[in-house]
Amino acid sequence: MVEQVVKFCNGNTYPILGLGTWQSKPNEVAEAVKYAIDVGYRHFDCAPIYGNESEIGLAIAAKIKEGVIKREDIFVTSKLWNTNHRPDLVEPGLKKTLNNFKLEYLDLYLMHSPMGFQPGDNPFPKGADGNFIDDGTDYIDTYRAMEDLVKKGLVKNIGISNFNSQQVERLLSNCTIKPVTNQIECHPYLVEKELSDFCNSKEILITAYCPFSKPGLSANEPKLLEDPKIIAVATKYKKTPAQVALRYQIQRGHLVIPKSVTKSRIQENFNIFDFELSPEDMNTINGMNSNIRVCFKSELMKKHKYYPF
């Protein structure tokens, strides 16, 4: 059976299942985090661009005060936003996040994407042509500044997000601290086998976001959790389609971070360690790949020098 923790290339361990907090409204996310801690979640995936770090921090602090957890029991991930890619802005960006959480360190800090945007108060700065303004900062320089955060004890692990294999390879040739993970969109409609295999060969684990593809797609786009193939596998194991989609990821050795603010789904998503998909069923799900990406599709991004996809 799959262990509930993974070991990073640096020897540190991390829970393989986490609670995602993207698109979780500030007035809902605190209760979701508290409930998730009660259920058994210990890994929380966050980012300043989600606009809810402070409330998540309050929820974690409340559970520590209750004695349910200690700080060292939980693993908090956050990300460096695109407007803070200049090396001199990396540490201030982290310290703002730490202040939001009221924490002294992060367990994992990711570069949210390889694309640097013009610094400023606007997180999505656009030029006269309507495209996002490329800051011109090389993600190598950004990452080197992130390495300093590890040396200062402000973060325990560093990683990347939304990097393609060529960008990963270039980074590995220019860094001293290897990224522990590459967090990417990954689900049965976007299997990312080549990128996963490449990262695995370099001892970089994949963290899968959007593991259910994306609910609320337009009527003509396929809905993963309603796909007959996923439903058939779920029926076979007496599990839900969501549990099958999550189990699929962890059996690939991927960390996975489903988002929910609904108590029943938070519990449901956690109950994925008591069954195992057969090799045949894994192959069936792999065969569903159709390279359907639901994130990072904006035409405004595609002219950026470091657009990854």
C-alpha positions in Angstrom: 0.0 0.0 0.0 1.1 3.6 -0.6 2.6 5.3 2.4 0.9 8.4 3.7 4.2 10.3 3.5 6.8 10.7 0.8 10.5 11.3 1.2 12.0 14.2 -0.7 15.4 14.1 -2.3 16.9 15.9 0.7 15.6 13.2 3.1 12.8 15.3 4.5 9.3 13.7 4.6 6.0 15.3 3.6 2.4 14.1 3.7 1.4 12.8 0.2 -2.2 14.2 0.6 -2.8 17.8 1.3 -5.7 20.2 1.4 -5.7 22.7 -1.5 -6.9 26.2 -0.8 -7.1 27.8 -4.2 -10.6 29.3 -4.8 -11.5 28.8 -1.2 -13.3 31.9 0.0 -11.9 33.6 3.0 -15.1 33.2 5.0 -15.1 29.5 4.3 -11.5 28.4 4.4 -10.8 28.7 8.1 -13.6 26.2 9.0 -12.4 23.9 6.2 -8.8 23.9 7.5 -10.0 23.3 11.1 -12.2 20.4 10.1 -9.4 19.0 7.9 -7.0 19.0 10.8 -9.6 17.1 12.9 -10.0 14.6 10.1 -6.2 14.0 9.9 -4.9 16.3 7.2 -1.4 17.7 8.0 -0.4 19.2 4.7 -1.9 22.5 3.5 -1.2 24.1 0.1 -1.5 27.8 0.0 -0.4 30.9 -1.9 -0.6 34.7 -1.4 -2.5 35.1 -4.7 -5.3 33.0 -3.2 -6.0 35.8 -0.8 -6.7 33.7 2.3 -3.3 33.0 4.0 -4.2 35.1 7.1 -7.4 33.2 7.7 -5.6 29.9 7.2 -3.0 31.0 9.7 -5.7 31.8 12.3 -7.3 28.3 11.8 -3.9 26.6 12.3 -3.2 28.8 15.4 -6.6 27.9 16.9 -5.9 24.1 16.5 -2.4 24.5 18.0 -4.0 26.4 21.0 -6.6 23.6 21.4 -3.7 21.2 21.7 -4.9 19.2 18.6 -1.6 19.7 16.8 1.9 21.2 17.4 3.5 23.4 14.8 6.0 20.6 13.9 3.0 18.2 13.2 1.8 20.3 10.2 3.3 21.1 6.8 2.5 24.5 5.3 3.3 25.1 1.6 3.1 28.6 0.1 4.4 30.2 -3.1 6.3 33.1 -4.4 4.1 35.2 -6.7 5.2 36.3 -10.2 5.6 39.9 -9.2 8.3 39.1 -6.6 10.7 37.3 -9.0 13.4 40.0 -8.7 16.0 38.5 -6.3 15.7 41.5 -3.9 12.0 40.9 -3.6 12.1 37.2 -2.8 12.7 37.4 0.9 10.3 40.3 1.5 7.7 38.2 -0.4 8.2 35.3 1.9 8.2 37.4 5.0 4.9 38.9 4.0 3.5 35.3 3.7 5.0 34.3 7.1 3.4 37.4 8.6 0.1 36.4 7.1 0.3 33.0 8.6 2.0 34.2 11.8 4.6 31.5 11.4 8.3 31.6 11.8 9.1 29.3 8.9 7.4 27.5 6.0 7.8 23.8 5.4 7.8 24.2 1.6 8.1 27.3 -0.6 7.5 27.1 -4.3 8.1 29.5 -7.2 4.5 29.8 -8.4 5.6 29.8 -12.1 8.7 30.5 -14.1 7.2 33.7 -15.4 8.2 37.0 -13.7 5.8 39.9 -13.9 6.5 43.6 -13.4 6.7 44.3 -9.6 4.0 46.4 -8.0 0.6 46.3 -6.2 -1.2 44.8 -9.3 -0.6 41.0 -9.3 -1.5 40.9 -13.0 0.2 43.9 -14.6 -0.8 44.4 -18.2 0.8 46.5 -20.9 -0.9 48.6 -23.6 -1.2 45.5 -25.8 -3.2 43.7 -23.0 -0.5 41.1 -22.3 1.1 40.6 -18.9 4.2 42.7 -18.5 7.3 40.5 -18.5 9.7 41.6 -15.8 12.7 40.1 -17.6 13.9 38.3 -14.5 15.4 34.9 -15.2 13.8 32.3 -13.0 17.4 31.0 -12.3 18.1 34.2 -10.4 14.8 34.0 -8.6 15.5 30.4 -7.5 19.0 31.3 -6.2 17.4 33.9 -3.9 15.0 31.1 -2.7 18.1 29.0 -1.9 19.1 31.7 0.5 15.8 31.3 2.4 16.7 27.7 3.2 20.2 28.7 4.4 18.5 31.3 6.7 16.1 28.8 8.1 13.1 30.6 6.9 11.9 27.6 4.8 12.7 23.9 5.1 12.2 22.9 1.5 12.0 24.7 -1.8 10.4 23.7 -5.1 8.9 24.9 -8.3 5.5 25.0 -9.9 4.3 25.0 -13.5 7.8 24.3 -15.0 8.2 22.2 -18.1 11.0 19.6 -18.4 13.4 21.9 -20.3 13.0 24.6 -17.6 13.5 21.9 -14.9 16.7 20.7 -16.6 18.1 24.2 -17.0 17.4 24.9 -13.3 19.1 21.8 -12.2 22.2 22.8 -14.1 22.3 26.2 -12.3 21.2 25.5 -8.7 22.9 24.2 -5.5 19.7 23.1 -3.7 17.6 20.8 -5.8 13.9 21.5 -5.9 12.0 18.8 -4.0 8.8 19.0 -6.1 7.3 20.5 -9.3 3.7 21.3 -8.7 1.7 20.9 -11.9 -1.9 20.5 -13.1 -2.3 16.7 -13.4 -5.4 14.5 -13.8 -6.6 11.7 -16.0 -7.3 14.1 -18.9 -3.8 15.6 -18.5 -1.6 12.7 -17.4 1.8 14.5 -18.0 3.6 11.1 -18.2 6.7 12.5 -19.9 7.1 15.4 -17.4 6.4 13.1 -14.5 8.9 10.5 -15.7 11.5 13.2 -16.3 11.1 14.8 -12.8 11.1 11.3 -11.2 14.4 10.5 -13.0 15.8 13.7 -11.3 14.4 12.8 -7.9 11.9 15.6 -8.1 8.4 14.6 -7.0 5.3 15.8 -8.8 2.6 17.5 -6.8 -0.7 17.3 -8.7 -3.1 20.2 -8.5 -6.6 20.2 -10.1 -6.7 16.4 -9.6 -10.4 16.4 -10.7 -9.7 18.5 -13.7 -12.1 21.5 -13.1 -15.7 21.4 -12.0 -18.0 23.9 -13.7 -16.6 23.6 -17.2 -18.8 24.6 -20.1 -21.3 22.1 -21.3 -19.2 20.9 -24.2 -16.1 20.1 -22.1 -15.8 16.7 -20.5 -16.3 16.4 -16.7 -13.9 14.0 -15.2 -16.0 12.9 -12.2 -18.9 12.1 -14.6 -16.7 10.1 -17.0 -18.0 6.6 -17.5 -14.5 5.1 -17.2 -13.9 6.7 -13.8 -17.4 5.8 -12.6 -16.8 2.2 -13.7 -13.5 2.0 -11.7 -15.1 3.6 -8.7 -18.0 1.2 -8.7 -15.6 -1.7 -8.8 -13.9 -0.6 -5.6 -17.0 0.8 -3.9 -15.4 4.2 -3.9 -16.3 7.6 -5.3 -14.9 8.9 -8.6 -13.1 11.6 -6.6 -11.4 8.9 -4.5 -10.3 7.0 -7.6 -8.9 10.2 -9.1 -6.9 10.9 -6.0 -5.8 7.3 -5.5 -4.5 7.3 -9.1 -2.2 10.2 -8.3 -0.7 8.7 -5.1 -0.1 5.4 -6.8 2.0 7.3 -9.3 4.1 8.6 -6.4 2.6 12.1 -6.8 1.6 14.3 -3.9 -2.0 15.5 -4.4 -3.8 18.5 -3.1 -7.6 18.4 -3.7 -9.5 21.6 -2.7 -12.7 21.5 -0.8 -14.6 23.5 1.8 -17.3 20.9 2.2 -17.0 18.7 5.3 -18.2 15.5 3.6 -15.8 15.9 0.7 -12.9 16.8 2.9 -13.5 13.5 4.7 -14.2 11.6 1.5 -10.9 12.8 -0.1 -9.0 11.7 3.0 -10.3 8.1 2.7 -8.0 6.9 -0.1 -5.5 4.8 1.8 -7.6 1.6 2.3 -7.7 0.4 -1.3 -5.4 -0.1 -4.3 -6.1 0.3 -8.0 -4.9 -2.7 -10.1 -2.3 -2.2 -12.8 -5.1 -2.7 -15.3 -7.2 0.1 -13.8 -4.2 2.4 -13.7 -3.6 1.7 -17.4 -7.3 2.4 -18.1 -7.0 5.8 -16.4 -3.7 6.5 -18.1 -5.5 5.9 -21.4 -7.9 8.7 -20.7 -5.3 11.3 -21.4 -6.4 13.8 -23.9 -4.0 16.7 -22.9 -6.9 18.9 -21.7 -5.4 21.7 -19.7 -7.8 23.8 -17.5 -5.2 26.2 -16.0 -2.5 28.4 -17.5 -4.5 28.7 -20.8 -4.6 32.6 -20.8 -3.6 34.1 -24.1 -2.2 37.0 -22.1 0.5 34.6 -20.7 1.5 32.9 -23.9 3.8 35.7 -25.1 5.9 35.6 -21.9 9.4 34.5 -22.5 9.1 31.7 -19.9 5.6 30.6 -20.6 5.9 26.9 -19.9 3.2 25.1 -21.9 
